[in-house]
Amino acid sequence: MGIWIELGVFLLVFVFAAWQFHDLRREKARRLERERAEAQAKPSSGESQP
């Protein structure tokens, strides 16, 4: 009986970890997209300044 409790806890921890990794990938994609958009919006800083 105890093995099922341990297995259930392990499964919950595994699902939580998978969810966290999914969120990390999604936030990384958002950050990269935002940085890419900001880089395209700004003119090249090296050319306009002496």
C-alpha positions as CSV (number, residue, x, y, z in Angstrom):
1,M,0.0,0.0,0.0
2,G,2.8,2.4,0.8
3,I,4.4,2.0,-2.6
4,W,1.3,3.5,-4.2
5,I,1.6,6.6,-2.0
6,E,5.2,7.0,-2.9
7,L,4.5,6.4,-6.6
8,G,1.7,9.0,-6.5
9,V,4.0,11.6,-4.8
10,F,6.7,10.9,-7.4
11,L,4.1,11.3,-10.2
12,L,2.9,14.6,-8.8
13,V,6.5,15.9,-8.5
14,F,7.3,14.7,-12.1
15,V,4.2,16.5,-13.5
16,F,5.1,19.7,-11.6
17,A,8.6,19.6,-12.9
18,A,7.4,19.1,-16.5
19,W,5.0,22.0,-16.1
20,Q,7.8,24.2,-14.8
21,F,10.1,23.3,-17.8
22,H,7.2,24.1,-20.1
23,D,6.8,27.5,-18.6
24,L,10.6,28.1,-18.8
25,R,10.6,27.4,-22.5
26,R,7.6,29.6,-23.1
27,E,9.1,32.5,-21.2
28,K,12.4,32.1,-23.0
29,A,10.6,32.3,-26.3
30,R,8.8,35.4,-25.2
31,R,12.0,37.1,-24.1
32,L,13.8,36.3,-27.3
33,E,10.9,37.6,-29.4
34,R,10.8,40.8,-27.3
35,E,14.6,41.3,-27.6
36,R,14.4,40.7,-31.4
37,A,11.6,43.2,-31.7
38,E,13.5,45.8,-29.7
39,A,16.7,45.2,-31.8
40,Q,14.7,45.8,-35.0
41,A,13.1,48.9,-33.6
42,K,16.4,50.6,-32.6
43,P,18.7,52.0,-35.2
44,S,22.3,50.8,-35.2
45,S,23.9,52.7,-32.4
46,G,27.5,52.5,-33.8
47,E,26.8,54.4,-37.0
48,S,25.1,57.5,-35.8
49,Q,27.4,58.4,-32.9
50,P,31.1,59.5,-33.4
